[in-house]
Amino acid sequence: MMRKTLLAMTIAAFGMGSTAAIAAPAPQQAQQAQMQQGQDVQVISDAMLEKFADAMSEVRNISNKYAEEFQSAEDAEQAQSIQQQAQQEMVEAVNDSGLSPEEYNTIVQRVQQDEELRARLETFTDAE
């Protein structure tokens, strides 16, 4: 479904601790998201940031869980299968946090670009 394609989790960046490694939309999706942001700049509430922090933590755990398996894949087909499994778990973790994949990716992009939002997010990630 389109929801899964909008959540383009970058599994190739296993082990990276940055938010950028967790969700990176494909170029056409990034353009689409930027157009939507320009039209509908949503205020990100503390409640959304808290959900995002929880989802981000789970996505990192899933990434770490599959990192070694992904790195030791015997061929591209096996690597792709591992990536798909990890991505499916990441989508479920984001949904379980109470955010949609689209909301998660939007917050990732905003956190990368907005220093104030990044500082607000740190208050939720420091509490863990």
Secondary structure, 3 states (H helix, E strand, C coil): CHHHHHCCCCHHHCCCCCHHHCCCCCHHHHHHHHHHHHHCCCCCCHHHHHHHHHHHHHHHHHHHHHHHHHHCCCCHHHHHHHHHHHHHHHHHHHHHCCCCHHHHHHHHHHHHHCHHHHHHHHHHHCCC
